[in-house]
Amino acid sequence: MLGWLLLLFIVTPLVELWLLILVGEQVGATATIAIVLVTGTIGATLSRRQGLRTWGAIQEQLQQGKLPTDDLLDGLMIFIAGLLLITPGILTDIVGFSLLIPLVRRGLRWRLRGSFRVQTGIHVQSFGSSVSRHSQSTDDEAIDVEFERHSTDNSLSSEPDRNDAPSS
């Protein structure tokens, strides 16, 4: 984790600065600043358009009662692309524009799905006996679960603890 933070906040800005200096030496300071401004403007416009289109697809799938997993991941990647494109730099622009290409996002979605598959555990307790089962999630099924917190003392209370209520 520390390595990723180091890469994100120290190495990436240093590489970006170095690349901007190299570009500035080749085309001049004014042209370099213009490149940064133009890529930021185009990137913000493209990511906004694609984001709104994806938001519409998410709303449509939700209205049909479907879970919009692909579109949610696309929306996340488009958001990240927008952040990268408004950040001054050459490397961040390349990665940001790449994330706006649907084929690239499709490949990343495939890889992300593999990494999101996690070990799930189910614990059922019934009158003092308990059963645990662990299984590997392999499909896109969603399970709706409600949770209720029980105190560890043996006193029975007719009202739930107000601190445990979900906030809305």
N, C-alpha and C positions, 0 to 999 in steps of 0.2 A: 504494500500500500504506500509506504513511504517513497519507494522507487517511482511509482506512478505520479505522486505529487511533485517529486523532484523534477521529473520529466516535464510535467504540465506547467509548472510555475517558474522553473529556472532554465532548463535546457531549451524548451520551445521558444521563449522570448529571445534568448541569445541567438539561436539559429535564425529566427525571423529578422533580428537586427542585422546580422551578418549578411543575409540575403538582400535586405533592403539597401545596405551599403554597396554591395556588389552591383545591384541594378542601378543605383544612383551614379556609380562611377561610369557605367556604360551609357546610360541615356540622360543623365543629369538629374539634379534634385527636383526641378519643377515637374518633369515628366514622371518621376517616381511618385511624387505626391499626387499627381493626377491619376496615376494607375491605382493607387490606394483608394482615392475617393471614388473613382468610377467602379472599381470592383465592389466596394462597399455598397454603393447605390444599386448597382445591378443585382448583387447578391440579396440585398434586403427586399427588392421588388420581386425577384424570382421566388425567394423563400416564402414571402407573404402570399403570393398567388398559389403556390403549391400547398401551403399550409391551409388556406381557406378551402381549396378543393378537397383536401384530405379531411378537414373538419366536416364538410358536407357529406362525404362518404361515411364518416363515423356516425353522424346523425341518422343517415338513411339506414344503416345496418342496425342501429339501436332501435329505430322505429319498427323494423322487421323482427325484432326480438333476437337478433344475432349478436354474438360477441365479436367486436371489430378488432381482433388482435393484430392482423396485418396492418390495418390503417393506423392503429395506435402506435405501433412501432415505426411506421412511416412518419407519422406526426412528430415523434420524438427525434428521429433522424433529421427531419426538415428543420426542426427547432435548433438542433445542434448546428446544422449547416448555416442557419441564419446567424447564430452567435459567432461562428468561425468567420463568416464573410464580413461582418461588421468590425471584426478585429483586424487592425492593420497588419498586413504581412503577406508574404508570397505563399509560404507553406500552408498557412491556415486557409487561404483562398483556394488553393488546389484541393485540399481535403473538403472544404465547404462546398465547392462546385461539384465535386465528385458525389457528395451525399444528395445532391439535387437530381442526380441521374437515376431514374426508376430502376434500371437494371442493376446498378450498384447497390441500391437499397434492398432489392430482392435478394441478392447474394448475402448481404449483411443480415437480413432477416433470417435466412436459413441458418447462418452461423449462430445468431443470437438465440434462436429457438433451442438449438442443441445445448447451449450453455444455461438456459433457463430451466431445463428439465432437472428437477431436484428430487431428492429422496423425500417421500411423504410418509408420514406416520399417522396411524389411526389408533385411538385409544378409546375403548368402550368400557364403561364401568356400570355394573348392575348389581345392586344389593351386596356389596362387599367383594364380589369377584371381579376381576378385570382381565381384559384380553387386549393385547397389543398386536398390531399387524403393520409391517412396513412394506411398502410397494414402490416400484418405480413408476412415475407418471409417464404414460406413453401416448396419451391422446389429448385432445383439446377440450375435454369435458370440464365444465365448471360445476362446483358443488357449493350451494348456498348454505351457510352455517350460521347459527345464532349462538351467542356465547353468554353464559350467565355465571357470575362469580359467586361462589359460596364461601362463607367465612369458615375458618378452621375450628372455631369453637363450636360447641354443641347446642348453642342457643338458637332457637328458631325465631325468625323475624318475619312479619307479614309484609314489610316493605323492603324493596331493594336498597342497597347502599347508594345514595345520591352521587357519591364520588366515582362510582363505577359506571354510571350511565354514559353512553357515547355522546359526544358533543356534536352539534349539527351546525 
